[in-house]
């Protein structure tokens, strides 16, 4: 369902936003992430599979 789609997620550095990023990448989406907590966002990005992050 999410194959070849880009999903924008705010609050991806922790909690629901982080989990949503993991689940959507497993479903085939690429994700564009943001969070005010840079350290948390960096950790989320490290844990995502290569090729799943949309870069801007």
N, C-alpha and C positions, 0 to 999 in steps of 0.2 A: 504494500500500500504506500509506503514512503520511499520506495526505490526511486532514485534520481530526483528527489525533492530536497529543498533546503529549508530547514526549520530554524527560526530565530528564537533563542531562549534567553530571557533575562533572569538573573539570580542563579546562574549555573555553577556558582562557586561552592554551593552546599545544598543540603536538604532536597526538597522536591525538584528544584531546577537541575541539580546534579544527576539525580536518579532519572529524570526525564531525558536528559542528554544521553545517558547510557542506554536506556530502553529504545529511544528513537534511532540511535546508530545501529543497534542490533536489528532493528526493523528495516534498515537500509537507507535511512536518511543521512544527509550531510547536515551538520549543525553549525550555526553561527552563534557564538556564546558571548554573554556579557555578564559582569558582576562588579559591584563596587569593591568587593574583597578580592584584590588582585592575586594574593597568595592562594586562596581557595580556587579561583578560576584557573590558575596555572596548574594546580593539582588535578582538577577535573580534566583539563586538556591533555595532561600526561597520561591519564588512564584511558583515554579514548583510542580506538584503533586508528592506525595511519590511514589517511584518505577520507576520514569521516568529518573533518573540520573544513568548513568553508572559510576562506580567508578574504578579508576585505582591505 
